[in-house]
Amino acid sequence: MLMFALLMASVLSDVAGQVCLKIGVGHDQPDTQKNIAAFAWQTLRSPWVITGLLIYVVEFIVWFAALSLAPLSVAFPFAALSYCGVVIASRYVLHEHVSARRWVGTVAIAAGVALVCWQP
């Protein structure tokens, strides 16, 4: 049970980190083709980017803890749930359009993870 809790914490941290990074670089940034230095400076100073990076530090530690308990053949496929979480967060947190085809792919990924990780 601890193994799956750690794996889920890793997935949720990964999704949260990606959302923070997207918010940090996705709005009110200068045109990168004209001023890459300003983009880099503003990105490095963004509280959202800093938060995203700190979340990734936590995710890194949690992932190692999960790997200490889980077979890699379970842990790595389970990490694919991050893709599903990012699609869900993109739609409901970032309010992005997610096509029906992308939803079908997300369900397929989740089904694949269930097949690989489910132990009868």
C-alpha positions in Angstrom: 0.0 0.0 0.0 2.9 2.4 0.8 4.4 1.6 -2.6 1.3 2.8 -4.4 0.9 5.8 -2.2 4.5 6.8 -3.0 3.9 6.2 -6.7 0.7 8.2 -6.7 2.5 11.0 -4.8 5.2 11.0 -7.5 2.6 11.2 -10.2 0.7 14.1 -8.5 3.9 15.9 -7.9 4.9 15.6 -11.5 1.5 16.9 -12.7 1.6 19.8 -10.2 5.2 20.7 -11.2 4.2 20.7 -14.9 1.2 23.0 -14.3 3.3 25.4 -12.3 6.0 25.5 -15.0 3.3 26.1 -17.7 1.7 28.9 -15.7 5.2 30.4 -15.1 6.2 30.5 -18.7 2.8 30.6 -20.5 1.6 34.1 -19.8 2.8 37.6 -20.3 6.2 36.6 -21.6 8.1 38.6 -24.2 8.4 37.3 -27.7 11.2 34.7 -27.4 12.3 35.3 -31.0 13.0 39.0 -30.3 14.3 38.9 -26.8 15.5 35.5 -25.5 17.5 37.1 -22.6 14.4 38.9 -21.3 12.4 35.6 -21.5 15.1 33.7 -19.6 15.4 36.4 -16.9 11.6 36.7 -16.4 11.2 32.9 -16.4 14.0 32.4 -13.8 12.3 35.0 -11.5 8.8 33.6 -11.9 7.4 32.4 -8.5 5.5 29.7 -10.5 8.6 28.4 -12.1 10.4 28.4 -8.7 7.5 26.6 -7.2 7.5 24.1 -10.0 11.2 23.4 -9.5 10.7 22.9 -5.8 7.9 20.5 -6.4 10.2 18.6 -8.7 12.7 18.3 -5.9 10.0 16.7 -3.7 9.0 14.5 -6.6 12.6 13.3 -7.1 12.8 12.2 -3.4 9.4 10.5 -3.5 10.3 8.7 -6.7 13.4 7.3 -5.2 11.4 6.2 -2.1 8.9 4.5 -4.4 11.7 2.8 -6.4 13.1 1.4 -3.2 9.8 -0.5 -2.7 8.4 -1.1 -6.2 9.7 -3.3 -9.0 10.8 -1.0 -11.8 8.5 -3.0 -14.2 5.6 -1.6 -12.1 6.9 1.8 -11.1 7.9 3.1 -14.5 4.6 2.2 -16.2 2.7 3.7 -13.3 4.6 7.0 -13.9 2.8 7.1 -17.3 -0.3 8.2 -15.3 1.5 11.6 -15.2 0.5 12.0 -18.9 -3.2 11.4 -17.9 -2.9 13.8 -15.0 -1.4 16.5 -17.2 -4.3 16.2 -19.7 -6.8 16.5 -16.9 -5.0 19.5 -15.4 -4.6 21.1 -18.8 -8.4 21.0 -19.2 -9.6 21.9 -15.8 -6.8 24.0 -14.3 -5.4 25.7 -17.4 -8.7 25.7 -19.3 -7.1 24.3 -22.5 -9.1 22.6 -25.2 -8.6 18.9 -25.1 -9.9 17.0 -28.2 -11.9 13.8 -28.1 -9.0 12.0 -29.7 -6.7 13.2 -26.9 -9.2 12.0 -24.3 -9.4 8.6 -25.9 -5.6 8.4 -25.8 -5.6 9.4 -22.2 -8.0 6.6 -21.3 -5.9 4.2 -23.3 -2.8 5.1 -21.3 -4.7 4.7 -18.0 -6.0 1.3 -19.2 -2.5 0.2 -20.2 -1.2 1.2 -16.7 -4.0 -0.7 -15.1 -3.1 -3.8 -17.2 0.6 -3.6 -16.4 0.3 -2.7 -12.7 -2.8 -4.8 -11.6 -1.8 -7.8 -9.7 -4.6 -10.5 -9.3 
